[in-house]
C-alpha cells in the first residue's frame, strides 16, 4: 500500500487544498489531494529534489 503524505504547512489532515507525495521504489509520486483517485505524477528522486529546490527559490510562483 502506498503511504501518501502532506506537508505540515497544509493545515492538517482535513485540509484538501494541497498536493501529496509518496515514496516509491522507483522514485516519488505526486497527486492532488482534492482528487486522490485521479492521475498522479511519477518522477525520479533527482527530479523531485530539483522540483523542491525550484519551489524554495520561488521560481514557480504564480
PyMOL commands that place a pseudoatom at each C-alpha (Angstrom):
pseudoatom trace, name=CA, resn=UNK, resi=1, chain=A, elem=C, hetatm=0, pos=[0.000, 0.000, 0.000]
pseudoatom trace, name=CA, resn=UNK, resi=2, chain=A, elem=C, hetatm=0, pos=[1.262, 3.454, -0.902]
pseudoatom trace, name=CA, resn=UNK, resi=3, chain=A, elem=C, hetatm=0, pos=[1.626, 5.865, 2.019]
pseudoatom trace, name=CA, resn=UNK, resi=4, chain=A, elem=C, hetatm=0, pos=[0.728, 9.405, 0.957]
pseudoatom trace, name=CA, resn=UNK, resi=5, chain=A, elem=C, hetatm=0, pos=[1.977, 12.412, 2.937]
pseudoatom trace, name=CA, resn=UNK, resi=6, chain=A, elem=C, hetatm=0, pos=[1.036, 16.084, 3.044]
pseudoatom trace, name=CA, resn=UNK, resi=7, chain=A, elem=C, hetatm=0, pos=[3.200, 18.978, 4.091]
pseudoatom trace, name=CA, resn=UNK, resi=8, chain=A, elem=C, hetatm=0, pos=[2.833, 20.089, 7.692]
pseudoatom trace, name=CA, resn=UNK, resi=9, chain=A, elem=C, hetatm=0, pos=[2.172, 23.566, 6.223]
pseudoatom trace, name=CA, resn=UNK, resi=10, chain=A, elem=C, hetatm=0, pos=[-1.006, 22.357, 4.509]
pseudoatom trace, name=CA, resn=UNK, resi=11, chain=A, elem=C, hetatm=0, pos=[-3.182, 22.909, 7.561]
pseudoatom trace, name=CA, resn=UNK, resi=12, chain=A, elem=C, hetatm=0, pos=[-3.510, 19.318, 8.729]
pseudoatom trace, name=CA, resn=UNK, resi=13, chain=A, elem=C, hetatm=0, pos=[-5.189, 16.129, 7.645]
pseudoatom trace, name=CA, resn=UNK, resi=14, chain=A, elem=C, hetatm=0, pos=[-8.541, 17.829, 6.948]
pseudoatom trace, name=CA, resn=UNK, resi=15, chain=A, elem=C, hetatm=0, pos=[-7.099, 20.382, 4.506]
pseudoatom trace, name=CA, resn=UNK, resi=16, chain=A, elem=C, hetatm=0, pos=[-7.626, 19.102, 0.967]
pseudoatom trace, name=CA, resn=UNK, resi=17, chain=A, elem=C, hetatm=0, pos=[-6.075, 22.087, -0.840]
pseudoatom trace, name=CA, resn=UNK, resi=18, chain=A, elem=C, hetatm=0, pos=[-2.666, 20.525, -1.140]
pseudoatom trace, name=CA, resn=UNK, resi=19, chain=A, elem=C, hetatm=0, pos=[-0.535, 18.090, -3.062]
pseudoatom trace, name=CA, resn=UNK, resi=20, chain=A, elem=C, hetatm=0, pos=[0.526, 14.814, -1.536]
pseudoatom trace, name=CA, resn=UNK, resi=21, chain=A, elem=C, hetatm=0, pos=[3.688, 12.816, -2.122]
pseudoatom trace, name=CA, resn=UNK, resi=22, chain=A, elem=C, hetatm=0, pos=[4.513, 9.147, -1.727]
pseudoatom trace, name=CA, resn=UNK, resi=23, chain=A, elem=C, hetatm=0, pos=[7.821, 7.323, -1.759]
pseudoatom trace, name=CA, resn=UNK, resi=24, chain=A, elem=C, hetatm=0, pos=[8.001, 4.656, -4.436]
pseudoatom trace, name=CA, resn=UNK, resi=25, chain=A, elem=C, hetatm=0, pos=[10.648, 2.050, -5.146]
pseudoatom trace, name=CA, resn=UNK, resi=26, chain=A, elem=C, hetatm=0, pos=[11.472, 3.795, -8.411]
pseudoatom trace, name=CA, resn=UNK, resi=27, chain=A, elem=C, hetatm=0, pos=[11.024, 7.409, -7.268]
pseudoatom trace, name=CA, resn=UNK, resi=28, chain=A, elem=C, hetatm=0, pos=[8.321, 9.709, -5.943]
pseudoatom trace, name=CA, resn=UNK, resi=29, chain=A, elem=C, hetatm=0, pos=[4.618, 10.032, -6.766]
pseudoatom trace, name=CA, resn=UNK, resi=30, chain=A, elem=C, hetatm=0, pos=[2.748, 13.345, -6.561]
pseudoatom trace, name=CA, resn=UNK, resi=31, chain=A, elem=C, hetatm=0, pos=[-1.041, 13.735, -6.584]
pseudoatom trace, name=CA, resn=UNK, resi=32, chain=A, elem=C, hetatm=0, pos=[-3.725, 16.350, -5.952]
pseudoatom trace, name=CA, resn=UNK, resi=33, chain=A, elem=C, hetatm=0, pos=[-5.215, 15.811, -2.505]
pseudoatom trace, name=CA, resn=UNK, resi=34, chain=A, elem=C, hetatm=0, pos=[-8.612, 17.017, -3.776]
pseudoatom trace, name=CA, resn=UNK, resi=35, chain=A, elem=C, hetatm=0, pos=[-8.660, 14.113, -6.252]
pseudoatom trace, name=CA, resn=UNK, resi=36, chain=A, elem=C, hetatm=0, pos=[-6.836, 11.202, -4.594]
pseudoatom trace, name=CA, resn=UNK, resi=37, chain=A, elem=C, hetatm=0, pos=[-8.175, 8.677, -7.113]
pseudoatom trace, name=CA, resn=UNK, resi=38, chain=A, elem=C, hetatm=0, pos=[-7.145, 10.803, -10.090]
pseudoatom trace, name=CA, resn=UNK, resi=39, chain=A, elem=C, hetatm=0, pos=[-3.931, 10.903, -12.039]
pseudoatom trace, name=CA, resn=UNK, resi=40, chain=A, elem=C, hetatm=0, pos=[-0.575, 11.044, -10.359]
pseudoatom trace, name=CA, resn=UNK, resi=41, chain=A, elem=C, hetatm=0, pos=[2.827, 12.177, -11.497]
pseudoatom trace, name=CA, resn=UNK, resi=42, chain=A, elem=C, hetatm=0, pos=[5.675, 9.698, -11.014]
pseudoatom trace, name=CA, resn=UNK, resi=43, chain=A, elem=C, hetatm=0, pos=[9.149, 11.242, -11.069]
pseudoatom trace, name=CA, resn=UNK, resi=44, chain=A, elem=C, hetatm=0, pos=[12.644, 10.214, -10.061]
pseudoatom trace, name=CA, resn=UNK, resi=45, chain=A, elem=C, hetatm=0, pos=[14.078, 11.223, -6.695]
pseudoatom trace, name=CA, resn=UNK, resi=46, chain=A, elem=C, hetatm=0, pos=[16.516, 13.519, -8.505]
pseudoatom trace, name=CA, resn=UNK, resi=47, chain=A, elem=C, hetatm=0, pos=[13.690, 15.260, -10.376]
pseudoatom trace, name=CA, resn=UNK, resi=48, chain=A, elem=C, hetatm=0, pos=[11.712, 15.619, -7.141]
pseudoatom trace, name=CA, resn=UNK, resi=49, chain=A, elem=C, hetatm=0, pos=[14.705, 17.161, -5.345]
pseudoatom trace, name=CA, resn=UNK, resi=50, chain=A, elem=C, hetatm=0, pos=[15.134, 19.624, -8.227]
pseudoatom trace, name=CA, resn=UNK, resi=51, chain=A, elem=C, hetatm=0, pos=[11.429, 20.500, -8.075]
pseudoatom trace, name=CA, resn=UNK, resi=52, chain=A, elem=C, hetatm=0, pos=[11.616, 21.176, -4.334]
pseudoatom trace, name=CA, resn=UNK, resi=53, chain=A, elem=C, hetatm=0, pos=[14.658, 23.423, -4.814]
pseudoatom trace, name=CA, resn=UNK, resi=54, chain=A, elem=C, hetatm=0, pos=[12.896, 25.404, -7.549]
pseudoatom trace, name=CA, resn=UNK, resi=55, chain=A, elem=C, hetatm=0, pos=[9.839, 25.876, -5.312]
pseudoatom trace, name=CA, resn=UNK, resi=56, chain=A, elem=C, hetatm=0, pos=[12.046, 27.040, -2.425]
pseudoatom trace, name=CA, resn=UNK, resi=57, chain=A, elem=C, hetatm=0, pos=[13.779, 29.582, -4.701]
pseudoatom trace, name=CA, resn=UNK, resi=58, chain=A, elem=C, hetatm=0, pos=[10.383, 30.923, -5.826]
pseudoatom trace, name=CA, resn=UNK, resi=59, chain=A, elem=C, hetatm=0, pos=[10.973, 30.010, -9.464]
pseudoatom trace, name=CA, resn=UNK, resi=60, chain=A, elem=C, hetatm=0, pos=[7.490, 28.525, -9.823]
pseudoatom trace, name=CA, resn=UNK, resi=61, chain=A, elem=C, hetatm=0, pos=[5.474, 31.227, -8.052]
pseudoatom trace, name=CA, resn=UNK, resi=62, chain=A, elem=C, hetatm=0, pos=[2.434, 32.417, -9.951]
for i in range(1, 62): cmd.bond("trace and resi %d" % i, "trace and resi %d" % (i + 1))
show_as sticks, trace
zoom trace
